[in-house]
Amino acid sequence: MSNKNFGYHTEAEEVATYFENEIKGKTVLITGCTFGGLGYEAARVVSKHHAGLVIVAGRKQEALDDAIEKIKAETPSANLRSLVIDLASLESVRHAAAKVNTYPEAIDVLINNAAIMASPYYTTKDGFEAQFGTNHIGPFLFTNLILPKILASKTGAPRIINVSSLGHFFSPVRFDDPFFDNGKAYHKFAAYGQSKTANILFALELAKRYKSQGLVAFSLHPGRIQTNLGRDLRPADFAEPLKDHEGNVYDTTGVEYKTIAEGTSTHIVAAFDPNITSQSGSYLVSCQLANNEAKAYAIDEAQAERLWELSEKIIGQQF
Protein backbone atom coordinates (compact mmCIF):
# COMPACT_ATOMS: atom_id res chain seq x y z
CA MET A 1 0.00 0.00 0.00
CA SER A 2 1.12 3.55 -0.64
CA ASN A 3 1.69 5.96 2.24
CA LYS A 4 -1.67 6.45 3.96
CA ASN A 5 -0.78 10.01 4.91
CA PHE A 6 -0.55 11.13 1.29
CA GLY A 7 -3.73 12.53 -0.18
CA TYR A 8 -5.49 15.25 -2.14
CA HIS A 9 -3.33 18.17 -1.00
CA THR A 10 0.02 16.39 -0.71
CA GLU A 11 2.68 18.17 -2.76
CA ALA A 12 5.26 16.56 -5.02
CA GLU A 13 8.06 17.93 -2.85
CA GLU A 14 6.79 16.03 0.20
CA VAL A 15 6.55 12.75 -1.73
CA ALA A 16 10.00 13.22 -3.27
CA THR A 17 11.48 13.86 0.19
CA TYR A 18 9.82 10.69 1.49
CA PHE A 19 11.07 8.56 -1.43
CA GLU A 20 14.44 10.26 -1.85
CA ASN A 21 16.32 6.97 -1.52
CA GLU A 22 14.27 5.56 -4.38
CA ILE A 23 14.92 8.60 -6.58
CA LYS A 24 18.63 8.82 -5.87
CA GLY A 25 20.83 7.95 -8.83
CA LYS A 26 17.99 7.03 -11.19
CA THR A 27 17.69 8.07 -14.82
CA VAL A 28 14.25 9.56 -15.36
CA LEU A 29 12.76 10.60 -18.72
CA ILE A 30 9.73 12.91 -18.59
CA THR A 31 7.74 14.19 -21.58
CA GLY A 32 6.00 17.56 -21.61
CA CYS A 33 8.48 19.48 -19.47
CA THR A 34 7.46 23.06 -20.20
CA PHE A 35 7.67 25.47 -17.27
CA GLY A 36 4.26 25.84 -15.59
CA GLY A 37 3.20 22.25 -16.20
CA LEU A 38 3.23 18.98 -14.29
CA GLY A 39 6.15 17.52 -16.25
CA TYR A 40 8.34 20.46 -15.33
CA GLU A 41 7.40 20.17 -11.65
CA ALA A 42 8.17 16.43 -11.69
CA ALA A 43 11.58 17.12 -13.30
CA ARG A 44 12.28 19.88 -10.75
CA VAL A 45 11.58 17.78 -7.67
CA VAL A 46 13.36 14.63 -8.80
CA SER A 47 16.39 16.73 -9.78
CA LYS A 48 16.35 18.32 -6.33
CA HIS A 49 16.17 14.90 -4.69
CA HIS A 50 19.26 13.54 -6.41
CA ALA A 51 18.06 11.71 -9.51
CA GLY A 52 21.18 10.62 -11.42
CA LEU A 53 19.97 12.09 -14.71
CA VAL A 54 16.72 13.78 -15.70
CA ILE A 55 15.91 13.84 -19.42
CA VAL A 56 13.40 16.61 -20.08
CA ALA A 57 11.48 16.02 -23.30
CA GLY A 58 9.23 18.36 -25.24
CA ARG A 59 8.45 19.90 -28.60
CA LYS A 60 10.56 23.04 -28.46
CA GLN A 61 14.26 23.28 -27.69
CA GLU A 62 13.88 26.82 -26.30
CA ALA A 63 11.24 25.67 -23.79
CA LEU A 64 13.48 22.79 -22.68
CA ASP A 65 16.48 25.12 -22.33
CA ASP A 66 14.31 27.41 -20.19
CA ALA A 67 13.20 24.47 -18.00
CA ILE A 68 16.79 23.31 -17.52
CA GLU A 69 17.98 26.81 -16.65
CA LYS A 70 15.23 27.24 -14.03
CA ILE A 71 15.88 23.81 -12.45
CA LYS A 72 19.65 24.44 -12.34
CA ALA A 73 19.08 27.82 -10.69
CA GLU A 74 17.51 25.93 -7.78
CA THR A 75 19.65 22.77 -7.92
CA PRO A 76 23.03 23.64 -9.50
CA SER A 77 24.20 20.03 -9.22
CA ALA A 78 21.23 18.71 -11.24
CA ASN A 79 22.20 16.53 -14.18
CA LEU A 80 19.78 17.37 -17.00
CA ARG A 81 19.56 16.56 -20.69
CA SER A 82 17.03 17.79 -23.22
CA LEU A 83 15.25 15.71 -25.86
CA VAL A 84 13.15 17.27 -28.60
CA ILE A 85 10.09 15.18 -29.42
CA ASP A 86 6.82 16.05 -31.14
CA LEU A 87 4.36 13.30 -30.22
CA ALA A 88 2.10 14.40 -33.07
CA SER A 89 4.69 13.26 -35.61
CA LEU A 90 5.76 9.64 -35.88
CA GLU A 91 8.91 10.76 -37.69
CA SER A 92 9.84 13.01 -34.75
CA VAL A 93 9.01 10.19 -32.29
CA ARG A 94 11.25 7.76 -34.18
CA HIS A 95 14.05 10.32 -34.32
CA ALA A 96 13.82 11.00 -30.56
CA ALA A 97 13.68 7.28 -29.73
CA ALA A 98 16.74 6.60 -31.90
CA LYS A 99 18.55 9.31 -29.94
CA VAL A 100 17.56 7.81 -26.58
CA ASN A 101 18.75 4.41 -27.78
CA THR A 102 22.27 5.85 -28.27
CA TYR A 103 22.46 7.10 -24.65
CA PRO A 104 24.99 5.26 -22.48
CA GLU A 105 22.44 5.12 -19.62
CA ALA A 106 19.49 2.77 -19.26
CA ILE A 107 16.16 4.47 -18.48
CA ASP A 108 14.89 3.61 -15.00
CA VAL A 109 11.65 5.61 -15.12
CA LEU A 110 9.66 6.91 -18.10
CA ILE A 111 6.84 9.36 -17.33
CA ASN A 112 4.55 9.84 -20.33
CA ASN A 113 3.18 13.18 -19.17
CA ALA A 114 2.74 15.30 -22.33
CA ALA A 115 -0.79 15.77 -23.68
CA ILE A 116 -3.25 18.04 -25.40
CA MET A 117 -6.82 18.51 -24.19
CA ALA A 118 -10.22 19.12 -25.78
CA SER A 119 -8.76 20.73 -28.88
CA PRO A 120 -10.82 21.63 -31.94
CA TYR A 121 -10.63 18.93 -34.63
CA TYR A 122 -7.35 18.67 -36.51
CA THR A 123 -5.05 15.83 -37.46
CA THR A 124 -1.45 14.96 -36.64
CA LYS A 125 1.25 14.99 -39.32
CA ASP A 126 0.33 11.36 -40.04
CA GLY A 127 -3.39 12.05 -40.41
CA PHE A 128 -4.62 10.79 -37.02
CA GLU A 129 -7.20 12.65 -34.94
CA ALA A 130 -4.92 14.90 -32.91
CA GLN A 131 -5.85 13.98 -29.32
CA PHE A 132 -5.65 10.21 -29.89
CA GLY A 133 -2.52 10.72 -32.01
CA THR A 134 -0.68 12.97 -29.55
CA ASN A 135 -1.89 11.51 -26.26
CA HIS A 136 -1.74 7.82 -27.14
CA ILE A 137 -0.28 6.83 -30.53
CA GLY A 138 2.86 8.99 -30.17
CA PRO A 139 3.60 7.79 -26.60
CA PHE A 140 2.76 4.18 -27.59
CA LEU A 141 5.36 4.25 -30.37
CA PHE A 142 7.97 6.12 -28.31
CA THR A 143 7.60 3.79 -25.32
CA ASN A 144 7.88 0.65 -27.44
CA LEU A 145 10.89 1.92 -29.39
CA ILE A 146 12.84 2.69 -26.20
CA LEU A 147 11.55 -0.32 -24.25
CA PRO A 148 14.85 -2.23 -24.53
CA LYS A 149 16.54 0.79 -22.84
CA ILE A 150 13.95 0.66 -20.05
CA LEU A 151 14.19 -3.10 -19.58
CA ALA A 152 17.98 -2.69 -19.35
CA SER A 153 17.52 -0.75 -16.09
CA LYS A 154 19.57 -2.23 -13.27
CA THR A 155 16.99 -1.21 -10.63
CA GLY A 156 15.20 -4.55 -10.96
CA ALA A 157 11.86 -2.81 -11.48
CA PRO A 158 11.95 -0.13 -14.17
CA ARG A 159 8.73 1.90 -14.40
CA ILE A 160 6.52 3.44 -17.04
CA ILE A 161 3.98 5.99 -15.85
CA ASN A 162 1.13 7.20 -18.08
CA VAL A 163 -0.56 10.40 -16.99
CA SER A 164 -4.25 9.89 -17.70
CA SER A 165 -7.22 11.84 -16.34
CA LEU A 166 -10.64 11.61 -14.79
CA GLY A 167 -11.56 12.73 -18.31
CA HIS A 168 -11.39 9.04 -19.31
CA PHE A 169 -15.01 9.02 -18.08
CA PHE A 170 -16.02 10.78 -21.30
CA SER A 171 -15.41 7.85 -23.60
CA PRO A 172 -14.09 4.32 -23.95
CA VAL A 173 -11.78 3.58 -26.88
CA ARG A 174 -13.93 3.71 -30.04
CA PHE A 175 -12.42 0.64 -31.65
CA ASP A 176 -14.59 0.84 -34.75
CA ASP A 177 -14.03 4.56 -35.31
CA PRO A 178 -11.12 5.98 -33.28
CA PHE A 179 -10.77 8.98 -35.59
CA PHE A 180 -14.41 10.15 -35.41
CA ASP A 181 -15.21 9.55 -39.09
CA ASN A 182 -12.36 11.89 -40.09
CA GLY A 183 -13.83 14.64 -37.97
CA LYS A 184 -17.43 14.36 -39.18
CA ALA A 185 -18.53 12.82 -35.87
CA TYR A 186 -16.06 14.76 -33.74
CA HIS A 187 -16.72 15.72 -30.14
CA LYS A 188 -13.68 17.21 -28.43
CA PHE A 189 -14.41 15.90 -24.95
CA ALA A 190 -15.18 12.39 -26.24
CA ALA A 191 -11.90 12.49 -28.18
CA TYR A 192 -10.03 13.58 -25.05
CA GLY A 193 -11.78 10.87 -23.03
CA GLN A 194 -10.87 8.18 -25.54
CA SER A 195 -7.19 9.20 -25.43
CA LYS A 196 -7.14 9.18 -21.62
CA THR A 197 -8.83 5.76 -21.47
CA ALA A 198 -6.10 4.60 -23.86
CA ASN A 199 -3.42 5.81 -21.40
CA ILE A 200 -4.86 3.58 -18.66
CA LEU A 201 -5.28 0.55 -20.94
CA PHE A 202 -1.75 0.98 -22.29
CA ALA A 203 -0.26 0.88 -18.76
CA LEU A 204 -2.34 -2.22 -17.99
CA GLU A 205 -1.11 -4.04 -21.10
CA LEU A 206 2.54 -3.04 -20.55
CA ALA A 207 2.31 -4.37 -16.98
CA LYS A 208 0.97 -7.69 -18.26
CA ARG A 209 3.28 -8.16 -21.26
CA TYR A 210 6.52 -7.33 -19.51
CA LYS A 211 5.86 -8.49 -15.96
CA SER A 212 8.26 -11.42 -16.39
CA GLN A 213 11.02 -8.92 -17.30
CA GLY A 214 10.43 -6.88 -14.14
CA LEU A 215 8.62 -3.94 -15.71
CA VAL A 216 6.15 -2.02 -13.55
CA ALA A 217 3.57 0.32 -15.12
CA PHE A 218 0.92 2.65 -13.71
CA SER A 219 -1.54 5.24 -14.91
CA LEU A 220 -2.89 8.14 -12.90
CA HIS A 221 -5.29 11.06 -12.66
CA PRO A 222 -3.35 14.09 -11.40
CA GLY A 223 -6.43 16.03 -10.31
CA ARG A 224 -8.19 19.09 -11.64
CA ILE A 225 -5.49 21.68 -12.21
CA GLN A 226 -5.25 24.87 -14.19
CA THR A 227 -2.24 24.50 -16.47
CA ASN A 228 -1.49 25.40 -20.07
CA LEU A 229 -3.11 22.05 -20.91
CA GLY A 230 -6.46 23.88 -20.92
CA ARG A 231 -5.36 26.39 -23.55
CA ASP A 232 -8.07 25.25 -26.01
CA LEU A 233 -10.89 25.48 -23.48
CA ARG A 234 -13.35 28.35 -23.63
CA PRO A 235 -16.02 29.39 -21.10
CA ALA A 236 -18.58 28.39 -23.74
CA ASP A 237 -17.36 24.79 -23.45
CA PHE A 238 -18.85 24.71 -19.98
CA ALA A 239 -22.08 26.58 -20.77
CA GLU A 240 -23.81 23.23 -21.24
CA PRO A 241 -23.33 20.42 -18.72
CA LEU A 242 -20.60 18.03 -19.84
CA LYS A 243 -21.87 14.53 -20.62
CA ASP A 244 -20.14 11.20 -20.96
CA HIS A 245 -20.57 8.81 -23.90
CA GLU A 246 -23.81 7.46 -22.40
CA GLY A 247 -25.28 10.90 -21.86
CA ASN A 248 -24.70 11.00 -18.10
CA VAL A 249 -23.92 14.46 -16.81
CA TYR A 250 -20.33 14.86 -15.69
CA ASP A 251 -20.68 17.06 -12.66
CA THR A 252 -17.66 19.21 -11.93
CA THR A 253 -19.35 21.59 -9.52
CA GLY A 254 -17.62 21.71 -6.19
CA VAL A 255 -14.49 19.95 -7.45
CA GLU A 256 -11.58 21.65 -5.75
CA TYR A 257 -8.70 22.61 -7.98
CA LYS A 258 -5.23 21.37 -7.13
CA THR A 259 -2.05 23.40 -7.42
CA ILE A 260 0.68 22.25 -9.83
CA ALA A 261 2.63 20.96 -6.81
CA GLU A 262 -0.38 18.94 -5.59
CA GLY A 263 -1.12 17.72 -9.11
CA THR A 264 2.37 16.31 -9.52
CA SER A 265 2.50 14.38 -6.26
CA THR A 266 0.79 11.31 -7.77
CA HIS A 267 3.41 11.23 -10.58
CA ILE A 268 6.09 10.84 -7.89
CA VAL A 269 4.22 8.13 -5.97
CA ALA A 270 3.54 6.17 -9.17
CA ALA A 271 7.16 6.49 -10.27
CA PHE A 272 8.96 5.76 -7.01
CA ASP A 273 6.82 4.19 -4.27
CA PRO A 274 8.38 0.73 -3.69
CA ASN A 275 5.32 -0.54 -1.83
CA ILE A 276 2.99 -0.59 -4.85
CA THR A 277 5.07 -2.59 -7.33
CA SER A 278 2.95 -5.70 -6.76
CA GLN A 279 -0.07 -3.67 -7.97
CA SER A 280 1.54 -2.95 -11.36
CA GLY A 281 -1.03 -2.00 -14.00
CA SER A 282 -3.11 -0.01 -11.51
CA TYR A 283 -4.62 3.47 -11.75
CA LEU A 284 -3.81 6.05 -9.06
CA VAL A 285 -5.65 9.12 -7.80
CA SER A 286 -4.41 11.56 -5.13
CA CYS A 287 -1.33 9.43 -4.34
CA GLN A 288 -3.34 6.25 -3.70
CA LEU A 289 -4.18 3.12 -5.72
CA ALA A 290 -7.67 3.75 -7.09
CA ASN A 291 -8.79 1.12 -9.60
CA ASN A 292 -12.26 1.48 -8.05
CA GLU A 293 -12.31 5.06 -9.42
CA ALA A 294 -11.60 4.01 -13.00
CA LYS A 295 -14.38 3.14 -15.44
CA ALA A 296 -14.68 -0.62 -15.95
CA TYR A 297 -13.82 -0.28 -19.66
CA ALA A 298 -10.54 1.47 -18.77
CA ILE A 299 -9.20 -1.44 -16.68
CA ASP A 300 -10.50 -4.25 -18.88
CA GLU A 301 -7.73 -6.64 -19.93
CA ALA A 302 -9.45 -7.65 -23.17
CA GLN A 303 -9.77 -4.00 -24.20
CA ALA A 304 -6.14 -3.38 -23.26
CA GLU A 305 -5.02 -6.14 -25.59
CA ARG A 306 -7.34 -4.95 -28.34
CA LEU A 307 -5.97 -1.39 -28.02
CA TRP A 308 -2.41 -2.69 -28.36
CA GLU A 309 -3.36 -4.44 -31.61
CA LEU A 310 -5.22 -1.38 -32.91
CA SER A 311 -2.23 0.85 -32.10
CA GLU A 312 0.15 -1.47 -33.95
CA LYS A 313 -2.19 -1.48 -36.92
CA ILE A 314 -2.42 2.34 -36.97
CA ILE A 315 1.38 2.69 -36.82
CA GLY A 316 2.01 -0.22 -39.15
CA GLN A 317 4.53 -1.88 -36.86
CA GLN A 318 4.33 -4.76 -34.40
CA PHE A 319 6.06 -4.88 -31.05
C-alpha positions as CSV (number, residue, x, y, z in Angstrom):
1,M,0.0,0.0,0.0
2,S,1.1,3.5,-0.6
3,N,1.7,6.0,2.2
4,K,-1.7,6.4,4.0
5,N,-0.8,10.0,4.9
6,F,-0.5,11.1,1.3
7,G,-3.7,12.5,-0.2
8,Y,-5.5,15.3,-2.1
9,H,-3.3,18.2,-1.0
10,T,0.0,16.4,-0.7
11,E,2.7,18.2,-2.8
12,A,5.3,16.6,-5.0
13,E,8.1,17.9,-2.9
14,E,6.8,16.0,0.2
15,V,6.5,12.8,-1.7
16,A,10.0,13.2,-3.3
17,T,11.5,13.9,0.2
18,Y,9.8,10.7,1.5
19,F,11.1,8.6,-1.4
20,E,14.4,10.3,-1.8
21,N,16.3,7.0,-1.5
22,E,14.3,5.6,-4.4
23,I,14.9,8.6,-6.6
24,K,18.6,8.8,-5.9
25,G,20.8,7.9,-8.8
26,K,18.0,7.0,-11.2
27,T,17.7,8.1,-14.8
28,V,14.3,9.6,-15.4
29,L,12.8,10.6,-18.7
30,I,9.7,12.9,-18.6
31,T,7.7,14.2,-21.6
32,G,6.0,17.6,-21.6
33,C,8.5,19.5,-19.5
34,T,7.5,23.1,-20.2
35,F,7.7,25.5,-17.3
36,G,4.3,25.8,-15.6
37,G,3.2,22.3,-16.2
38,L,3.2,19.0,-14.3
39,G,6.1,17.5,-16.3
40,Y,8.3,20.5,-15.3
41,E,7.4,20.2,-11.6
42,A,8.2,16.4,-11.7
43,A,11.6,17.1,-13.3
44,R,12.3,19.9,-10.8
45,V,11.6,17.8,-7.7
46,V,13.4,14.6,-8.8
47,S,16.4,16.7,-9.8
48,K,16.3,18.3,-6.3
49,H,16.2,14.9,-4.7
50,H,19.3,13.5,-6.4
51,A,18.1,11.7,-9.5
52,G,21.2,10.6,-11.4
53,L,20.0,12.1,-14.7
54,V,16.7,13.8,-15.7
55,I,15.9,13.8,-19.4
56,V,13.4,16.6,-20.1
57,A,11.5,16.0,-23.3
58,G,9.2,18.4,-25.2
59,R,8.5,19.9,-28.6
60,K,10.6,23.0,-28.5
61,Q,14.3,23.3,-27.7
62,E,13.9,26.8,-26.3
63,A,11.2,25.7,-23.8
64,L,13.5,22.8,-22.7
65,D,16.5,25.1,-22.3
66,D,14.3,27.4,-20.2
67,A,13.2,24.5,-18.0
68,I,16.8,23.3,-17.5
69,E,18.0,26.8,-16.6
70,K,15.2,27.2,-14.0
71,I,15.9,23.8,-12.5
72,K,19.6,24.4,-12.3
73,A,19.1,27.8,-10.7
74,E,17.5,25.9,-7.8
75,T,19.6,22.8,-7.9
76,P,23.0,23.6,-9.5
77,S,24.2,20.0,-9.2
78,A,21.2,18.7,-11.2
79,N,22.2,16.5,-14.2
80,L,19.8,17.4,-17.0
81,R,19.6,16.6,-20.7
82,S,17.0,17.8,-23.2
83,L,15.3,15.7,-25.9
84,V,13.2,17.3,-28.6
85,I,10.1,15.2,-29.4
86,D,6.8,16.1,-31.1
87,L,4.4,13.3,-30.2
88,A,2.1,14.4,-33.1
89,S,4.7,13.3,-35.6
90,L,5.8,9.6,-35.9
91,E,8.9,10.8,-37.7
92,S,9.8,13.0,-34.7
93,V,9.0,10.2,-32.3
94,R,11.3,7.8,-34.2
95,H,14.0,10.3,-34.3
96,A,13.8,11.0,-30.6
97,A,13.7,7.3,-29.7
98,A,16.7,6.6,-31.9
99,K,18.6,9.3,-29.9
100,V,17.6,7.8,-26.6
101,N,18.8,4.4,-27.8
102,T,22.3,5.8,-28.3
103,Y,22.5,7.1,-24.7
104,P,25.0,5.3,-22.5
105,E,22.4,5.1,-19.6
106,A,19.5,2.8,-19.3
107,I,16.2,4.5,-18.5
108,D,14.9,3.6,-15.0
109,V,11.7,5.6,-15.1
110,L,9.7,6.9,-18.1
111,I,6.8,9.4,-17.3
112,N,4.5,9.8,-20.3
113,N,3.2,13.2,-19.2
114,A,2.7,15.3,-22.3
115,A,-0.8,15.8,-23.7
116,I,-3.3,18.0,-25.4
117,M,-6.8,18.5,-24.2
118,A,-10.2,19.1,-25.8
119,S,-8.8,20.7,-28.9
120,P,-10.8,21.6,-31.9
121,Y,-10.6,18.9,-34.6
122,Y,-7.3,18.7,-36.5
123,T,-5.0,15.8,-37.5
124,T,-1.4,15.0,-36.6
125,K,1.2,15.0,-39.3
126,D,0.3,11.4,-40.0
127,G,-3.4,12.1,-40.4
128,F,-4.6,10.8,-37.0
129,E,-7.2,12.7,-34.9
130,A,-4.9,14.9,-32.9
131,Q,-5.8,14.0,-29.3
132,F,-5.6,10.2,-29.9
133,G,-2.5,10.7,-32.0
134,T,-0.7,13.0,-29.5
135,N,-1.9,11.5,-26.3
136,H,-1.7,7.8,-27.1
137,I,-0.3,6.8,-30.5
138,G,2.9,9.0,-30.2
139,P,3.6,7.8,-26.6
140,F,2.8,4.2,-27.6
141,L,5.4,4.2,-30.4
142,F,8.0,6.1,-28.3
143,T,7.6,3.8,-25.3
144,N,7.9,0.7,-27.4
145,L,10.9,1.9,-29.4
146,I,12.8,2.7,-26.2
147,L,11.6,-0.3,-24.3
148,P,14.9,-2.2,-24.5
149,K,16.5,0.8,-22.8
150,I,13.9,0.7,-20.1
151,L,14.2,-3.1,-19.6
152,A,18.0,-2.7,-19.4
153,S,17.5,-0.8,-16.1
154,K,19.6,-2.2,-13.3
155,T,17.0,-1.2,-10.6
156,G,15.2,-4.5,-11.0
157,A,11.9,-2.8,-11.5
158,P,11.9,-0.1,-14.2
159,R,8.7,1.9,-14.4
160,I,6.5,3.4,-17.0
161,I,4.0,6.0,-15.9
162,N,1.1,7.2,-18.1
163,V,-0.6,10.4,-17.0
164,S,-4.2,9.9,-17.7
165,S,-7.2,11.8,-16.3
166,L,-10.6,11.6,-14.8
167,G,-11.6,12.7,-18.3
168,H,-11.4,9.0,-19.3
169,F,-15.0,9.0,-18.1
170,F,-16.0,10.8,-21.3
171,S,-15.4,7.9,-23.6
172,P,-14.1,4.3,-23.9
173,V,-11.8,3.6,-26.9
174,R,-13.9,3.7,-30.0
175,F,-12.4,0.6,-31.7
176,D,-14.6,0.8,-34.8
177,D,-14.0,4.6,-35.3
178,P,-11.1,6.0,-33.3
179,F,-10.8,9.0,-35.6
180,F,-14.4,10.2,-35.4
181,D,-15.2,9.5,-39.1
182,N,-12.4,11.9,-40.1
183,G,-13.8,14.6,-38.0
184,K,-17.4,14.4,-39.2
185,A,-18.5,12.8,-35.9
186,Y,-16.1,14.8,-33.7
187,H,-16.7,15.7,-30.1
188,K,-13.7,17.2,-28.4
189,F,-14.4,15.9,-24.9
190,A,-15.2,12.4,-26.2
191,A,-11.9,12.5,-28.2
192,Y,-10.0,13.6,-25.1
193,G,-11.8,10.9,-23.0
194,Q,-10.9,8.2,-25.5
195,S,-7.2,9.2,-25.4
196,K,-7.1,9.2,-21.6
197,T,-8.8,5.8,-21.5
198,A,-6.1,4.6,-23.9
199,N,-3.4,5.8,-21.4
200,I,-4.9,3.6,-18.7
201,L,-5.3,0.6,-20.9
202,F,-1.7,1.0,-22.3
203,A,-0.3,0.9,-18.8
204,L,-2.3,-2.2,-18.0
205,E,-1.1,-4.0,-21.1
206,L,2.5,-3.0,-20.5
207,A,2.3,-4.4,-17.0
208,K,1.0,-7.7,-18.3
209,R,3.3,-8.2,-21.3
210,Y,6.5,-7.3,-19.5
211,K,5.9,-8.5,-16.0
212,S,8.3,-11.4,-16.4
213,Q,11.0,-8.9,-17.3
214,G,10.4,-6.9,-14.1
215,L,8.6,-3.9,-15.7
216,V,6.2,-2.0,-13.5
217,A,3.6,0.3,-15.1
218,F,0.9,2.6,-13.7
219,S,-1.5,5.2,-14.9
220,L,-2.9,8.1,-12.9
221,H,-5.3,11.1,-12.7
222,P,-3.3,14.1,-11.4
223,G,-6.4,16.0,-10.3
224,R,-8.2,19.1,-11.6
225,I,-5.5,21.7,-12.2
226,Q,-5.3,24.9,-14.2
227,T,-2.2,24.5,-16.5
228,N,-1.5,25.4,-20.1
229,L,-3.1,22.0,-20.9
230,G,-6.5,23.9,-20.9
231,R,-5.4,26.4,-23.6
232,D,-8.1,25.3,-26.0
233,L,-10.9,25.5,-23.5
234,R,-13.4,28.4,-23.6
235,P,-16.0,29.4,-21.1
236,A,-18.6,28.4,-23.7
237,D,-17.4,24.8,-23.5
238,F,-18.9,24.7,-20.0
239,A,-22.1,26.6,-20.8
240,E,-23.8,23.2,-21.2
241,P,-23.3,20.4,-18.7
242,L,-20.6,18.0,-19.8
243,K,-21.9,14.5,-20.6
244,D,-20.1,11.2,-21.0
245,H,-20.6,8.8,-23.9
246,E,-23.8,7.5,-22.4
247,G,-25.3,10.9,-21.9
248,N,-24.7,11.0,-18.1
249,V,-23.9,14.5,-16.8
250,Y,-20.3,14.9,-15.7
251,D,-20.7,17.1,-12.7
252,T,-17.7,19.2,-11.9
253,T,-19.3,21.6,-9.5
254,G,-17.6,21.7,-6.2
255,V,-14.5,20.0,-7.4
256,E,-11.6,21.7,-5.7
257,Y,-8.7,22.6,-8.0
258,K,-5.2,21.4,-7.1
259,T,-2.1,23.4,-7.4
260,I,0.7,22.2,-9.8
261,A,2.6,21.0,-6.8
262,E,-0.4,18.9,-5.6
263,G,-1.1,17.7,-9.1
264,T,2.4,16.3,-9.5
265,S,2.5,14.4,-6.3
266,T,0.8,11.3,-7.8
267,H,3.4,11.2,-10.6
268,I,6.1,10.8,-7.9
269,V,4.2,8.1,-6.0
270,A,3.5,6.2,-9.2
271,A,7.2,6.5,-10.3
272,F,9.0,5.8,-7.0
273,D,6.8,4.2,-4.3
274,P,8.4,0.7,-3.7
275,N,5.3,-0.5,-1.8
276,I,3.0,-0.6,-4.8
277,T,5.1,-2.6,-7.3
278,S,2.9,-5.7,-6.8
279,Q,-0.1,-3.7,-8.0
280,S,1.5,-3.0,-11.4
281,G,-1.0,-2.0,-14.0
282,S,-3.1,0.0,-11.5
283,Y,-4.6,3.5,-11.8
284,L,-3.8,6.0,-9.1
285,V,-5.7,9.1,-7.8
286,S,-4.4,11.6,-5.1
287,C,-1.3,9.4,-4.3
288,Q,-3.3,6.2,-3.7
289,L,-4.2,3.1,-5.7
290,A,-7.7,3.8,-7.1
291,N,-8.8,1.1,-9.6
292,N,-12.3,1.5,-8.1
293,E,-12.3,5.1,-9.4
294,A,-11.6,4.0,-13.0
295,K,-14.4,3.1,-15.4
296,A,-14.7,-0.6,-16.0
297,Y,-13.8,-0.3,-19.7
298,A,-10.5,1.5,-18.8
299,I,-9.2,-1.4,-16.7
300,D,-10.5,-4.2,-18.9
301,E,-7.7,-6.6,-19.9
302,A,-9.4,-7.6,-23.2
303,Q,-9.8,-4.0,-24.2
304,A,-6.1,-3.4,-23.3
305,E,-5.0,-6.1,-25.6
306,R,-7.3,-4.9,-28.3
307,L,-6.0,-1.4,-28.0
308,W,-2.4,-2.7,-28.4
309,E,-3.4,-4.4,-31.6
310,L,-5.2,-1.4,-32.9
311,S,-2.2,0.9,-32.1
312,E,0.2,-1.5,-33.9
313,K,-2.2,-1.5,-36.9
314,I,-2.4,2.3,-37.0
315,I,1.4,2.7,-36.8
316,G,2.0,-0.2,-39.2
317,Q,4.5,-1.9,-36.9
318,Q,4.3,-4.8,-34.4
319,F,6.1,-4.9,-31.0
